[in-house]
Amino acid sequence: MKHQITPPAFNKPSQRARAGYCYANAFRFFVANPTWVLVHGICVGTGGSIDGKEFGHAWVEKLTRIKVGKHWVSQWWVYDTKAKQVYIRELYYLTGQVKFTKRYSAKSILKNMELHRTYGPWNQKIFDSFHGGKRIPLNKGKKK
């Protein structure tokens, strides 16, 4: 089965690029596009005030099959809602220096949102590395 690799149309989440809003934005993207996988992880900054520092981040991923000549190959893709870009997962992990990831099913998303009352991060290891040391409550990160 052939899949097209472009981010699906969705209502744009918050345009805020401040720390932590990636969790709300990635969650909203997942809700609008449930064939993607919600991922929280630890990355290493590559510029500005976070250069060289570990920080928590959220994005979505999707596995697709691509026809290359006569052969079909599987490829994971990342859509970063902060950058609003699609990346090949291996390159995204390499350039973002992704150190740790936690993937969430729809069931585990609901469980964690009920338990933590936040968009994330939900994993303690990611929370501990999260610059700013705060979680974004469910009523925050909404488009104004």
N, C-alpha and C positions, 0 to 999 in steps of 0.2 A: 504494500500500500504506500503510495507516494504522498509525502507531506510537504507543504510549503513552509519555509522558515522565514516568517515575518511576525512581528508581534501582533497578535490579534487586536482588532478594534476594541476599545474599552473606554469607559469614562475616565479621563485622566485623574489620577489621585492627586493629592496635595502637591503643589509645586515647591513646597518647602524643602530645602536641602539641608536643614539643620540635623544635628545628631539625633538619631532615634526614629525619625520619620520613615526611614526605609522599611521598618517593621509594619507600620500601618499601610504604606503604599504597596508592599509585596503581598500583604494579606488581601487588600482590595483587588489586586490583579488576579490573585488566585481565585477569589470568589467569582469574578467575571470570567475566568478561564480555568475551570476545574480540571482540565487534562494536564495542566502544569503541576509541578511539585513545589511546595513552599519549603525554602531552605533558610536556616539561620546559621551563621558561621563567624569565625574569627579570621580577620584579614590583617595585613600589615600595610599601613599608610605609605603612599609613594610620593607625597608632596604636601606642601603647606604645613599647617600646624600639627598634622598627624603623621608626618614623614617619619618612618621607622617605628611607629607606635602601633601596637595591636589594638584593634577595635572590633566591636560586634557589628554585624551587618546582616541584611536580609535581602534575598532575591528569589527568583523562581527558575525552575529548570524543566526541560522537556526532552524526552528521548524520541528521536525520529529515525526513519529509514530513508536513505538517499540512494538513488540509482547512480552508480559510477560506471559508465560503459555498460557492460552487460550484467554487472553485479550490484547487489543491494548491500549497503553497509549501514550500521547503526551509528548514530551520532547524538551526543548530548549537547543541548544548547542552554545558555543562560540568558535570561532577560533581567537586566538590572534596572529596577524602576527609578532609581536615583539618576543614573546616567541616561536612561531611556534608550538603551542600546542592546542589541542581541550579540552574544559572543559564543564562540566554540568553548565548551566548558573547560577543556584542558588549558586553553590559553588564558581564560578568565582566572582560573585557579593559579596559574603560574605568575601572571602579571600582578594579581591582587595578593599574592603570597598567602593564599588561603591555608590556614593552619588546622582548622577543625570545622566540621559541619554537622548539622543535625537536620534531617529531613522529616517533614511532618505529613502524615496522612490527614484526610478530612476529619476523621474521628479524633485523632490526637490533637488537631488544631482546636476543635470544640472543647475538648477536655482541658487543654492548657489555657484557653481564653476564660473558661469558667473558673479554673483554679487561681489564675494570676490576675484576672480582670485587666489584662493588658494585651497589646499586639505583639509584645516581645521585648527583649529576649526572654525565653522561658527556661533555657538550659542554664544551670548555675555557672558552668565554666565560661559560657559566652557572656553572661551577666557580669561576672567578675572582671572580664577584660574590656567591658563596654566603656568607652570613653564618655564621661559625663556621669556615670554611675547611676543612671535612672532608667526607669521603664516608662514608655508612653502609655498613659491610661486609655481605655477604650473610647472615652469622649474627646480625646485630643487627636490631632493629626487630620482633622476633617477640613475639607476645602471650605474656605470662607466665601 
